[in-house]
Amino acid sequence: QCSTWKLPNNSCLRTGKKCLVIGGSGFLGQHMVEKLLDKGYSVNVFDIQKRFDNDRVQFFLGDLCNKEALLPALQDVSVAFHCASPAPSSDNRELFYKVNFMGTKAVIEACKEAGVQVRQLATLLAAGVLELGLEGCQGSPNPFATSRFFSLDHFWTNLFSFNLCRDGKNLVDFTYVENVVHGHILAAEHLQKDSPVCGKAFHITNDEPIPFWAFMSRILTGLNYDAPKYYIPYWLAYYLALFLSLVLWLLSPLITIKPTFTPMRVALAGTFHYYSCERAKRDMGYKPVVSLDEAIDRTLQSYPHLRRAKA
């Protein structure tokens, strides 16, 4: 299942080299750290907080937007992986702008200041997009994107007993974390001067688009709940969510409520949003290492506290 491409002789990411995982305490970051260690790389982690202990990892704590705080973590590093992002459920636009735009600008500036010690940068942007840059290559990482990441806990707050639909067949991409990690590392291993991956953006997906409500039904039935069985028009659900948002805004001086039924989430449930990873396949030999079926099974096994007891 892994790539059969031969690692370039002049690749910066070779066994024994030191990597920096920015946002390494987060969901994706921890998986990235684990895989890099398994592959024989030394790992630094830079994050705003330390969420796990590992004697093989050196931690650096600081603000992502502070270039001076980043520089010590970049010492003797060959490759930097930028995985930091606010929580996907956050509706704090200022925080997203600060982390995803200003933070990524600071990362790029710190990498440049570190000189030849850091020649590669892989950043995870919207919908599992990899934006790749290399010193001496044409193009540079785009520092801005609105990122969205989902976990089953996030989905659980948004499960309806009815199906929001235009026709109920809108295709979406769900990408298992091991495939995202695989795409990052594969890109870094094949990124070198004059490489076809240089300066390009890549979508990393499971390459198995699925109707949104078919996916949700599999999650529900896998947790011993009934699949959605009532249908309401998309436009009605959207305007109901819009009306609820307006009511909560009017009540905000008196009480603060974080709704899970929002126009954005209705839009996500009823909109086609899937992506082609053909460029990643062609330029760096990407292939998902975990199928969607296996990913769903593993995910369900990881959330026994959400499973309903059978009667």
N, C-alpha and C positions, 0 to 999 in steps of 0.2 A: 504494500500500500504506500510505502514511502517513495520519495522521488528517486529515480534511478540516475539522475544527473550526477556527473562527477564534479566534486568540489574543485573550483579553479585553483591553480597553484598560487596565484597572487591574491586570493580572497583574504580579506581582513579578518574574517571570522573563522578561526581555526582552533582546534582543540588546544586548551591551555591558555588561550587569550582571555583577557578580562573584558567583561561586558557591563554596561550600566543599564539597569531597568528603572526608568523613571515612572513612578506610580507602582512600584513593585509590591506594595502592601495591599493593593486592590485585588479584585477577583481575577481579572486577566493577568495582572502583574505577577501574582503568586504562581499561577500556572506557568508563566513565562520563566520565572526563576527556577522552578522545579525542573523544567525540561532542559534549560541551559546547563544546570548542574549535572543532570543525567548524561548530557552529551559531552561533559568534560571541560566546560568553560568555567572560569572564575567569574563571580558575580558581585557587583555592587548594587545596592538598592537606594534610590533617593525617593523620599516620600515625606508627607507632612506628619505622618505618624507611623509607628512600628506596630504591626499587627501580628507578627509571628516571629519565632526565634529559630535561627539556623546558624550553627557555628561556622558554616562554610560561606556565609554571606556577610559582607560588611555593609552596615547601614549608615546612611547619612540623612538626617532630618532637616527639613527646611521648607521655605516657601518656593514653589515652582517658578514664581515670577521674579525671584531674586537671583540674578545671574551670578553674583558673588557666592551665594550659597551653593549653587550648582557646581562651581569649579572644582572644589576639593573632591567631589564624587567622580569627576571626570579624569582624575590623575591616572595615567598609565592605562586608560581604557581604550580599546580598539573600536568598539561598536556601542552605540547608544540606542536603546529601544524606548520610545516615548509612548507609554500606555496610560498616562494620567488623564482622568476625566471626572467631572462631578457625577454623583449618583444619577442613574437614568430617570428616576422618579422626580428629580428636582425640577421645579419650575422657576428657578432663580436665574433669570437671563443674565444678570450682572455676573454671577458666579461662572456661568458657562463662558461668557466673553473673557473673563479674567483668566480662567484656566486654559481654555481651548485656543484663544487667540494670543493674549499677552503672555501666557505661560509658554506656549510653543515658540513664540518669538524669542523669549529669554533662553529657551533650550538651544535654539539655532545659534544665537549669539554666543552662548557659552561654548558650544561645540567649535565654533569658528575660533574663538579665543584660545581654546585648548590646542589649536594647531593640528599637527600631524598625529597627535595622540588619538584624536577622534576623527575618523574620515567618513563614517557612515552614520546615518540617522534613519530609523524606521519609525513612522508615526501611524497610529491607528486613528482614522478619521471616520466620517459618517459611513454607516452600514458596512463596517468591516473593510474600509478602503485602506490600503497601504500606500503611503506617499513616501517615496524614497529619494534620498539625496546623497551625493558622494562628492567630496572635494575634487575639483578638476573636471567634473562632468557638467554638461549643459543642463540647465533646469535646477530648481531648488524646491524643497518641500513647501507646499502651500500651508501657511500657519493657521488657517481658519477653516473650521467646519463645525457644524452642529452635530454632536455625537449622541447616539442612542445605544444603550446596552440593556439587555433584558435578562432577568433571571426568573425562575419559576415563582419565587415569592412576589415578584412584580406582577406576573400574570395573574396570580391568585387574587390580587386585589381588584382585578378587572373582569372576573368571570361573570357573565350574565346568564340568566336562565333562558335567554332568548338570543336569537341570531340576528345581528344587525347586517342587513344585506342590501346590495343592489341586485345581484343575482346569486350571491353566496359563493361565488367562484373566484374572487380576487386572489391572485397568487402572491405569496410573500416568501422571503428568504429567512430561515432560521439557521444560524451558524453555530456549531458546537465549538466550545472554547479551545479544544485541542487542535482543531483545524485552523483557528485564528493564530494560535501559537506557532503551528507548523508553517503557516504562510509567512509570518514574521522572520522566523529563523531561516527558512529556505531563501527568502529574499536577501537577507544579510549574507548568507553563504555564497550567493551568486552575484552579489553586487561588487563590482570592480570597475576601474576605469575602462570606458568604451563598452561596457556591458549593455545588452539590450534592455535591462531593467532600470538603467540609470535615469533618474529624473522623471520617472513615470509614476502614475497612480494605478493601483491594482485593487480590484474587488476580490476579497477572500470570502467565499461562501461555501456552503455544503453542496452547492451545485445541484440542489434538488428542490426547486420551487414547489410549494404546496398551497392549496387553498387555505386561507387563514382559519376558517371555521372547521376544516377537516383536522388541522393541527390541534386546535383547541379541543375538539371532540376527543382526540386521542389522549390528550392530557387529562381531561375530565374522566373518561372511562378508565384510564390507567390508574386513577386515584379512587375508583369505585363510585364515581358520581355519574349521573345521567348526562348524555350529550344534550346540547341545546335543542329544544324542540318547538319553541315559539319564534315566530318571525315578525319583525316590524320593519318598515321601510327605512332605508338609510337616512333620508332627509328628515324623517320624524325624530329618529334617535339623535341626529346632529342638533336639531333645533331645541330638543329637550335638554341636551347637555349645555347648549348655549344659554338657555333660559335659567338653568340651575346655576351656571357660572355668574350670571347677572344678579340673581338673588343673593348668592353668597358674597358678591362684591358689595351689594347694598348693606348687607349685614356685617361687613368686615369691621366697622367701627365698634361693634358690640361683641362680636364673637368671631373667632378664626377657625374655619373648617377647611381641611384639605380634601377636596373631592377626588374620587377616583373615576367618576363618570364625567369626562371632560370632552370638549369638541375635538381636541387633538387625538385622544384615544379612540374616539368614534371614527375619526378619519383614518387612523391606522388600521382599524378593524375592517374598514370597508374599501380600502384603496389598494390597487396593485402596487407593490413595491418589492421587486426582486431585481437581481443584478447579474451580469455576465462576468464570469471569471476566466473567459477564454484567453485574455491577454496573459494572466498569471500562468495558465497552463502552457501557453506557447513560449513565453520568455523565460520562465524559471522552473518549468516542469511541475507546477503545482497540481496536486491531486488530493482531495479530502482523505484523511486517514481514518475518520470515523463517519460511518454512514448516518443518515438521518434516523433510520429505525433504531440503530444501536444507541445513538445519542439520546433519543427519547427514552429508551429503556434505562439507560444509565441515570438520566435526570430523575426519572420517577423513583428509582431506587434510592436516590439521594435525599428524598423528601418524605420519609415515612410519617412524619408528624402531620402531613397534610392529607394522608390517606384516610378515607372513611372506612370504619369497621363494617365488615359485611354482616348483614342481618343473620 
